[in-house]
Amino acid sequence: MDLDVFVSAHRAEWDRLDALLRRRRRLTGTETDELVTLYQRTATHLSLIQSIAPDPQLTGRLTQLVARARSAVVGTRRASWRDVTRFLTEGFPAAVYRSRHWWIPTALLSTAVAALLGWWIGTHPEVQASIAAPDELRELTRPGGQYETYYSSHPAASFAAQVWTNNAQAAAMCLVLGVFLGLPVLWILFQNMLNLGIGVGLMSSAGRLDTFLGLVLPHGLLELTAVFVAAGTGLRLGWTVIDPGPRSRRTALAEEGRAAVAMAIGLALVLFVSGAIEGFVTPSDLPTWARITIGVAAELAFLGYVYVLGGRAARTGDTGDVEAAERSATVPTAA
C-alpha cells in the first residue's frame, strides 16, 4: 500500500471527523449518522495502517481521533458491580478454562519434575551434601526444625500477606514474561519445582516425608494450581508470538495479552485464598487430616468453579477478553 496515496484519499474524511468532534453545539441527526460512519471508517483505516504500513506519527494521530470518536459515539463508560460480577462468573473462569490445554500438561510435567528431583536428592547423599552441611540439614528436617516452624515463624496475618504478595508477583511474572517466547516462564517454573523437590528429597531422606506433605498440601494444592495456570497461560502467550493462527500477530497478542492481564487479577484472588490457608490453617493445631481436607476442598472448589462456570461461559463464546464494545476495531482476516 502506498501510504501517501492512502493519506491523500482519506485525509478529508479524517478532517471532517475531527471537525464534527470539535463542534460545541449539539449535532443534528444527519451529522450524528455521519459521525458514526466516519468513526467506523477511520477505525478501519487505523487498523490497515497498523497492519500494513505503520507510521508512528500518522498512527498516533488516528489513534487519538478514533479514541475521541469512540467516546462521542458510545459515551464514557464507568466500571460497575455488574462488570465485577461478570468478570468473576464469566470472564476469569472462561479464560482459565480456555487455557486448560496448556496449564494441565504444565501441571503434570512440573509435578513429575518435582518428584524426580525429590527422588534424586533423597537417594543421593552427595547431592544433599552439596545443598547444605550435615548440621544444617538436621536442623532443617528434625522434629520442630525449620521446615516445621517456617509456617509459624511470623504472625498469621502478616505471614499470609507476605506469602500472597510473593506468589501473586510470581504468577504475574509468568503471565507478563510469557511474551518472550515463554522462556522466562520455564525458568520461574523450574525454580518453584526445584524448591519443592529439595523439600521432598531432604524430608524423605530423614524419614519425615509424611510430615512435609502434611504441611505443604493444605495450601500447596491451590497455590501450585494457580502457579501452573499462570505458567500455562504465559506459555500460550509465548506460542502466540510464534503462531498467531488466522489472526494477525498484533491482534492475537492484543487479545491474549488482555486476557492474561485479567487472569493476573483473578489469580491474585485465588492466591489470596491459598495465602490465608497457609497463614492460618497450615500452622494450626488441627490434625493433619483436617488440614489436608481443607486444602483438597479449596482445590476442588476452584476446579469446579473453572469447569462449571468457565466451561459454560467458554461455550457461549467468552474468551476472557474485554467486551467487544471495548476493543479496538480490526480488519477481518481470512481463515
Secondary structure, 3 states (H helix, E strand, C coil): CCHHHHHHHHHHHHHHHHHHHHCCCCCCHHHHHHHHHHHHHHHHHHHHHHHHCCCHHHHHHHHHHHHHHHHHHHCCCCCCHHHHHHHHHHHHHHHHHHCHHHHHHHHHHHHHHHHHHHHHHHCCHHHHHHHCCHHHHHHHHCCCCHHHHHHHCCCHHHHHHHHHHHHHHHHHHHHHHCCCCCHHHHHHHHHHHHHHHHHHHHHHHCCCHHHHHHHHHHHHHHHHHHHHHHHHHHHHHHHHHHCCCCCCHHHHHHHHHHHHHHHHHHHHHHHHHHHHHHHHHCCCCCCHHHHHHHHHHHHHHHHHHHHHHHHHHHHCCCCCCCCHHHCCCCCCCCC
